[in-house]
Amino acid sequence: MKLTRRKLFQKFGLLSFGLLLPKWLGAQTNRKQHPELVILHTNDTHSQIDPLPANHSKYPNQGGILARAAMIAQYREQHPHVLLLDAGDFFQGTPYFNRFHGVLEMKLMSELGYDVATLGNHDFDIGVDGFMNAQQHAQFKFVNANYDFGQTPMAAVIQPYHIIEKGRYKIGIFGLGIDLNGLVPQSNFEGIAIKDPFESAAAVIEELKDAKCNLIICLSHLGYQYEDKSKPSDVLLAEQVSGIDVILGGHTHTFMQAPTKVTQQDGHTVWIHQVGWAGVRLGAIEVTEHKMNFLQKIIH
């Protein structure tokens, strides 16, 4: 899959933007050992189809779907096993969402070849029916383990987890969402019950272990951490729920220069990572037998 300007013009009539060579953030990669698996991830892209403007105070000319597509394509050319994930809030934030009601986001994420995404609170901004109208254009999986979708149409398209095999890795990917009460109008998630995220995580992790997954990833839209330490967050999840290898987070728009490492009582290590907002960063985790190397690409 290669997303070109011509293809983008033909499908959606978008404006053209020049691409610059990417810059890198993060630790230096050990090139002597070729990664067995590369996990690419985004969060809180918020309908940011174009790059941010040149006069943006923090991220001038950064982001944009074309530059992200080029970086993803480069990884796929260089590595045989690449996974592309999103931690939610792909809706809401620019006039593109107001005009296309999420359809454009679903089509573009499909063009980029996303494998799995979870839901953020803003992904309910057009309600269940609006989400379902956009979702029919998605060619990737949605996961959430702590929302009970009941009799709503979303029950048919969102599962607690999804399993993907890449090389020697059997990867279990599950999702967790923030409590929608107080964040989203009740009418936008009518018929959906919010369950305890930690209890839901523990239950689904047991299923993934039974399925012999050797890498378990949580796509979380709980938020990285809060002043109220009792509020569910990625840090609390890593401390209190065993069995997760990597938490890829969202919601708090946290730019992390390095991942957070949490060592549990049994010695198991959980890594937490999040890459800000608006699609100005692409997270990349290079996985080898004894190491995970976390990188961030500035999208130009």
N, C-alpha and C positions, 0 to 999 in steps of 0.2 A: 504494500500500500504506500503510495506516495501522493501527498496532497500538494498540488501545484497551484500557483496563482490562477492559471487558466481554468483549472477544475473548480476552484473556489468561485471565480467569477461566474462560470456557467451555472453553478448550482445555486448561488446565493446573491450574486451581484454585489460583492463586497469591494471596497476600495483596495488599492494596491499599496503595500508598504515594503520598503527595502529591508533586507536582512543583513546584519553584521555578524562577524565571527563571534562565537560565544566566549565568555570568560568563565573561569572556574572559581568556586569557593570550596572550602573543606579540606580534608586531609589529603596528603599525597598518596596516590595509588601505588601499590606494589605491583608493577607491571611484570615481574618475573612469574607470577602465578595468574594465569588467565582466569577470570571469573567463571564459575560454573553456572551462575544465575545472576541476572541483573533485574532488580526491582525498581521501576520508575514510578514516581508518585506525585500527585498534585492534591491540593485542597483549596476550598474557598475561591475558586476561579471567578465566580460571580459574573458570569456572562461577559467577561472581558475578552471580546473577540479581537479587537484592535490592540496594538501596543498603547501603553500609557503615553500621554502627550509629551512633547519635547520640553515643556516648561514644568513638568511635574516636579514637586519639591524634593522627592526622595528617589523616584525610580523613572527618570526621564527615558523615553523610548523603549522601556523594558516591557516584556510580555508580548502578547499577540499570538494568535493561533498558528500563523504561518511559521514563525520562528520555533514554536514548540514542536510543530509537526516535523520540521527539519532536524531538530535534535533527536527526536524519537526515532526517526528513520535512520539516522546515523548509528544509533545504538543497535538497531536491528540488523544493520548491515555488518556490524563488527562482532556481534555476539549471537550465538544460536538460540539462547534461552532468555527471553526478555518478557517481563510481566509489567503491565501498565495499569495502575490503580488510582482511584480518586476517593477522598475522604469527605465528600459532600459539599453542599452549597455551590453547585454548578449553576444554579439559577440566580437571577436578581442582581441588578447593579448597573446596568447600562440600558440605553434605549433598545438594544437588540432584543432584550427580554420583553420589554413592553410591546414591541412590534410583533415578535414571532412566538411569544408565550412558551418558550422552552423548546420549541421544535428545532430551532437552529442549533442550540447547544447539544441536543441529542444527536443530530445528524453529524455535527463536527466531531464530537467525541467518538462516534462510530467510525468516521473517516480516519481518525488518528489511531484507531484500533485498541481502545480501552478494553480491558478484560473484565474488570469488576469495579463497581462503585457502591458506596453507601449513601445514605440520605442525610442532608442537613436540614435545619429548620426552615431555611428559605426555599427549599425544594417543595414546600407545602404552600408557597405563597399564592398559587393559583388553584389550590384545593386538590382533592383526589381526582376529580374529573379532568382538571387541567393537566395534572401530572400524567394521567393515563393517556391523554391525547398526545402529549409530547413523547411519552415512553414508547409508543408504537414505532418510533423512528430509531430507537436504540438497539444496537446490535451487540450489546454487552450485558452482563449480569448485574443485578442489584441485590445487595445483602443487608439485612438488619435482623438482629436476634432479640431485641428488647421492645419492638413494637408488635403488638398483636393486631393484625390487619382485619381480623374478624371476617365479616361478610362483604367487605369493600372490594372493589376490583383489584386493588393493589395486592391482595393476598395471592393472586395468581402469578404475579410477576416479581415479587420480592421474597427471597428465601432467607432463612437465618444464616446460611453459609454456602460457599461454593468451593469445590475442590478442583484444582488444576495440577496436572503433572507436567513438569519441565525437567528434562534430563533425569537425574537421580532423585529429584525432589518431588514429593507429593505434598502440595501446598494447600492447607486449609485456610480459607479467607472468610472471616465473619465480620459483621458490622454492628456497631452500637450507636444509638442516637440520643441526643439530649432530650430532656423532658420538654415537650412542646407546650405544655400549659404555661401561659403567661408570655410566651414568645410568638405563638401563632394563634390567630382567631380559632375558637373552638369549632366553628363551622367548616374550617379548612381541613380538619382531621377528624371529623365526625365518624364514629364507628371504629376508631383506632384506639386501643388501650396501650398506655405506656407502662412497661414493666421495669422492675429493678435491673439496671444494666449489669451489675456485678453478678447477680444470681443467674441472669440470662447468659452471661459470658461463661460462667463455670459449667453450666449445663451443655452448652454447645461445644466447649473444649473437650468434654468427655466424649462426645460423638466424634469429633475429629481425631482424637486419640484412638478410639475404637476402629476408625477407618484407616489407621496406620499412617496418618500424616506425619511427616518428619520436619515440617516447618509450618508454624501457625502464626498467621498475621491477623491482627485486628484493625479494621478500618473504623476509626473512632471519630464521632462528631460530638464528643463530650466536652472538649476543651482541654488545654494542657494542664492548667492548675489555677486555683482560685484562692483569694484571701481566706474565704470560708473553707477551711480544710476538710469539712465534712461533705462538701458538694462533690458529687461524682466527677472525676477528672481522669485524664490519662495517667497522671502520676499515682493517684490512689488505685486505679485499676491495676497498674503494674505491681504495686505493693501488696494488694489484697487478693488478687486472683492468680492462681498458678497455672502454668502451661502455655502462656503466650510467649512467643519469641520476639515479635516486633509489633509495636503499636504505631500506626501511621495516623496522625491526628489532624483535626481541623477545629473550626468554630472560633478559636481565640486569635486567629490570624498571627500566630507566633512564628517569627523568623528565628530559626535555631541555627547558630553557627556550627554546632556539633550536636549529636544525639545525646539524650539523657540515658544513662545506664543505671538500671535498678537491679540490685542483686537480692534475690529472695532468700528466705531462711534456709531453703534446701540447696542454695548455691546456684540456682538457675538464674540466668541473666535475661532481663527484658530490656529491649532498646525502644526508646520513644523518639519519634521524629515528626516534624511539621515544617512546611515550607511557605509560611506567610499567607499571602492572598493575591488575588487578581492575576494569577498565572505568571508572575514575574520570576518565579523560580521553578525548576524541575528537580525534584529529589531523585537521587540515584543511589541504590545500595548494591554494591558488588559483593556477591556471596561466594566464598570459597569454603573448603571443608572446615577450616578452623578459624575463619575470620569473616566479619561483615565490615565493609568499608563504606562509610556514608559520605556522599558528595552532594553538593548543590550546584546546579548550573544556572547562571544568570541568563534569562531568556532575552536576547537582543534581536 
